[in-house]
């Protein structure tokens, strides 16, 4: 824990650290001991060498922004794993057995991200482990079922992960539509956990699919926290569930979890790397990443979830307190109901007084020093489910901030808004 220092000294030291590509760590955060990720490192800083400028993450766990940062325990596990060769299939099976016990499901598989898990889970349902089917997907689907039932409002940007297996979607809207949609070609029923809209509940989705003897898959990739979601949906009856390993779980970005029925997880493994000539051969997960995700799950399950949420709330409140003195600025803290279920700060203002759009504020924050990324919902974007945003709305995601960075974000936001108000 660092010594107590004045705000002026703190801001000065923070600025120096950020200018060098790092982040100053301030005492007083509930997450400092368990979750701090910026510590002195040995070796060459390749971001500097490659001319890449890191940023303060006031956005969230978005793939394009390199998702989350890994706790020290995860970094240490990866470092140790990197030093020794292992038999990859043995590691995949051992890690799967360990994770299944920890996450209260039949079986588990570490994948190359949640999108990879979508492809592998779909391939598992199509092939059911049949060697010829595994070899022929997606070009020769002779004799194979390939219709995936989905609610119309659940079509999304990850359809392609399922379509890689030569599936076609059958869209439904009502419960009656759903029940009538099953045919001899139906291979799977797919549910997008964070979908906004849809008349059919998770429970009904599972019930009807099982009445027809068809497995159902739930894409819950960004839906941790709450931590209990890691077992809620398999216990609800979903045959397969996927989560991103690099978002709320805080593991390596290019990892995911595929959880569910033992026979389907085994079939997914047979469609996956390290097996050659399979649809998943290019979805390789390194030994370091497998160990890193296991370590991240262990780290997450050891945390006090209420304390973490309280810390996120306090970060949002500290930023709100510093920006609300700007003329016409109003703030509120919102927690999306499903995906990214953590406090977010939403800032609104009168564009007649502060002559900047949310997007322009985002650009100024990104171009400044330190570089700061705001949530993509800023200015009316739609990247964050459950967050309302207009042209003159700023959205700050606080849960990936490192200790002390909330004050840096607040100071810079206030400067940008005041400057525009005085123009």
SVG drawing of the C-alpha trace seen along z (x, -y; Angstrom):
<svg xmlns="http://www.w3.org/2000/svg" viewBox="-49 -31 64 72">
<polyline fill="none" stroke="black" stroke-width="0.4" points="0.0,0.0 1.4,-3.4 1.9,-6.2 -0.7,-8.9 -0.1,-11.8 -1.7,-15.1 -4.0,-15.3 -1.5,-17.6 1.3,-15.1 -0.9,-12.2 -2.0,-13.9 1.6,-14.8 2.9,-11.2 -0.1,-9.8 0.6,-12.0 4.3,-11.0 3.4,-7.4 0.8,-7.7 3.2,-9.6 5.5,-6.6 2.8,-4.2 2.0,-3.1 -0.5,-3.9 0.1,-5.2 -1.5,-3.1 -3.2,-5.0 -4.0,-3.6 -7.5,-3.4 -9.1,-1.2 -10.8,2.0 -9.4,3.6 -5.7,2.5 -4.4,5.6 -6.4,8.1 -6.9,6.6 -4.1,4.2 -2.5,5.1 0.2,2.4 3.4,3.3 7.0,2.8 7.9,5.2 11.3,6.4 12.2,6.4 11.4,4.2 8.2,2.2 7.1,3.2 4.3,0.8 6.9,-2.0 9.1,-0.2 6.2,0.2 4.9,-3.3 1.6,-2.2 0.1,-4.5 -1.8,-2.8 -4.9,-4.4 -7.0,-4.6 -10.0,-2.3 -13.1,-4.2 -15.0,-2.2 -15.4,1.4 -14.3,4.9 -14.7,4.4 -12.7,6.6 -11.5,3.8 -10.1,2.1 -8.2,5.3 -10.9,6.3 -10.0,6.5 -6.7,6.4 -5.5,9.5 -4.9,9.6 -1.4,10.3 -2.3,13.8 -3.3,14.6 -0.2,13.0 2.0,15.0 0.2,18.3 0.8,17.5 4.5,16.7 5.0,20.1 3.1,22.0 5.2,20.5 8.3,22.1 7.3,25.8 6.0,27.8 3.0,30.0 0.8,32.4 -2.0,30.0 -4.9,32.4 -4.0,33.5 -4.1,29.9 -7.4,29.2 -9.0,32.3 -7.5,31.6 -8.5,27.9 -12.0,28.8 -12.5,31.3 -11.2,28.7 -13.4,25.9 -16.5,28.1 -16.2,28.8 -15.6,25.2 -18.5,24.0 -21.0,26.7 -21.6,28.2 -21.0,31.5 -18.1,30.5 -16.1,27.5 -13.7,26.6 -11.4,23.6 -11.8,22.1 -10.3,19.4 -12.8,16.8 -16.6,16.9 -17.1,16.8 -14.9,19.9 -17.1,21.6 -20.2,20.7 -18.7,22.4 -17.4,25.4 -20.7,25.9 -22.7,25.7 -20.3,28.2 -20.8,30.5 -24.6,30.4 -24.2,31.0 -21.6,33.8 -22.3,35.4 -18.8,36.6 -19.2,38.5 -15.8,38.6 -17.1,38.3 -19.3,35.3 -16.4,33.6 -14.3,34.0 -17.0,32.8 -18.4,29.7 -19.2,27.2 -19.1,28.3 -20.8,31.7 -23.9,31.7 -25.4,34.9 -27.5,36.5 -26.8,33.9 -29.3,31.6 -28.5,28.0 -31.5,25.8 -31.0,23.5 -34.1,22.0 -33.6,18.4 -35.9,15.6 -35.9,12.9 -34.7,10.3 -31.8,12.6 -30.1,12.3 -26.8,10.5 -23.3,9.7 -22.1,13.2 -24.4,15.2 -21.4,16.0 -19.9,18.1 -22.8,20.5 -23.1,20.2 -19.5,21.4 -21.0,24.9 -23.3,24.5 -26.3,23.9 -29.3,21.9 -31.5,19.9 -35.2,20.4 -36.6,17.3 -39.5,17.3 -41.3,14.6 -44.0,16.2 -44.0,19.3 -46.4,20.9 -44.1,20.1 -41.3,21.7 -43.1,24.9 -44.1,25.3 -40.7,24.6 -39.1,27.9 -38.6,30.3 -36.4,33.4 -33.8,30.8 -33.6,29.0 -30.1,29.3 -30.1,26.7 -32.1,23.8 -30.0,20.7 -30.5,18.0 -28.7,14.6 -28.7,13.9 -28.3,10.1 -30.8,9.6 -33.0,6.6 -36.5,7.9 -38.0,11.2 -41.2,12.8 -39.8,16.2 -38.1,16.5 -35.0,18.6 -37.1,21.1 -39.6,21.6 -36.7,21.7 -35.2,24.6 -38.5,26.4 -39.8,26.5 -36.4,27.4 -36.1,30.4 -39.7,31.5 -38.5,31.9 -35.2,33.6 -33.1,30.7 -30.1,29.1 -30.3,25.4 -27.3,23.0 -27.0,19.8 -24.6,17.1 -23.8,15.3 -20.4,14.1 -20.4,10.7 -22.7,11.6 -20.3,11.8 -20.9,10.3 -22.8,11.5 -20.4,14.4 -23.4,16.8 -24.2,16.6 -21.3,19.0 -23.6,21.8 -27.1,20.2 -27.7,21.1 -26.4,24.6 -28.5,25.3 -31.5,23.8 -31.1,26.5 -29.2,25.0 -27.2,27.8 -24.4,25.4 -23.4,22.0 -20.5,19.8 -18.7,16.9 -15.8,14.7 -12.7,15.4 -11.3,11.9 -14.2,9.8 -15.6,9.9 -13.7,13.1 -10.4,11.2 -8.5,13.9 -6.6,13.7 -8.5,11.9 -8.3,14.7 -10.0,17.3 -13.6,18.4 -15.5,21.0 -17.8,23.6 -19.8,25.2 -22.5,27.9 -23.4,31.5 -20.6,33.9 -21.4,35.6 -21.6,32.2 -18.4,30.9 -16.6,34.1 -18.0,33.6 -16.8,30.0 -13.3,31.1 -13.2,33.5 -14.0,30.6 -11.3,28.5 -7.5,27.9 -5.2,29.7 -7.0,32.2 -6.1,31.6 -8.6,31.2 -11.4,29.9 -13.4,26.7 -11.7,25.6 -8.1,26.3 -7.4,22.6 -9.0,21.9 -5.8,22.9 -5.5,22.0 -2.0,21.9 -1.0,23.6 -0.4,20.2 -3.9,19.1 -5.5,22.3 -3.7,21.9 -4.5,18.2 -8.2,18.7 -8.2,21.4 -6.3,19.0 -8.7,16.2 -11.7,18.3 -10.0,19.1 -9.2,15.4 -12.8,14.4 -14.4,17.0 -12.1,15.7 -13.3,12.1 -15.9,10.3 -18.4,9.5 -20.3,7.0 -17.1,5.1 -16.2,5.0 -19.5,3.6 -19.3,1.0 -15.9,-0.1 -17.3,-0.5 -20.1,-2.6 -17.7,-4.8 -15.6,-5.4 -18.6,-6.5 -19.7,-8.8 -16.2,-10.4 -16.2,-11.2 -19.8,-12.5 -18.9,-14.8 -16.1,-16.5 -18.0,-17.0 -21.4,-18.1 -20.0,-21.6 -19.8,-22.3 -22.9,-24.4 -25.9,-22.3 -24.2,-19.0 -26.4,-16.3 -25.2,-12.8 -26.8,-9.4 -25.4,-6.0 -26.9,-3.1 -26.4,0.7 -27.3,2.6 -29.7,5.5 -27.7,8.3 -24.5,7.7 -21.8,5.6 -23.9,5.6 -21.8,3.0 -22.3,-0.7 -21.8,-3.1 -21.8,-6.9 -24.1,-8.7 -23.4,-12.4 -25.8,-14.7 -25.7,-18.4 -27.3,-21.2 -25.6,-21.3 -26.6,-25.0 -24.2,-25.7 -21.6,-23.0 -21.1,-23.1 -19.7,-19.6 -21.4,-16.3 -20.7,-13.2 -18.6,-11.9 -16.5,-15.0 -15.9,-14.7 -14.8,-11.1 -12.4,-12.3 -10.9,-14.9 -10.4,-12.4 -8.8,-10.0 -6.4,-12.6 -5.3,-14.0 -2.6,-13.1 -3.2,-10.8 -5.2,-9.0 -8.7,-8.0 -11.3,-5.8 -14.9,-6.4 -17.7,-3.8 -18.8,-3.4 -22.4,-4.3 -21.1,-7.9 -22.9,-10.3 -25.7,-7.8 -23.7,-4.7 -25.3,-1.3 -22.3,0.7 -23.5,1.1 -26.8,2.9 -29.1,1.3 -27.5,-2.1 -29.6,-5.0 -27.6,-7.5 -28.2,-10.6 -26.0,-12.9 -25.1,-14.9 -24.6,-12.0 -21.2,-10.8 -21.0,-7.3 -18.1,-6.3 -17.4,-2.7 -15.6,-2.5 -14.9,1.2 -11.7,1.6 -10.1,-1.6 -7.0,-1.0 -6.9,-2.5 -6.6,-6.3 -7.6,-6.5 -11.1,-7.7 -9.7,-11.0 -7.7,-11.3 -10.8,-10.7 -12.8,-13.2 -10.2,-15.9 -9.9,-15.5 -13.6,-15.3 -14.2,-18.5 -11.5,-20.3 -13.0,-19.3 -16.5,-20.3 -15.5,-23.6 -13.5,-24.6 -16.5,-23.9 -18.8,-25.8 -16.6,-28.9 -16.2,-28.8"/>
</svg>
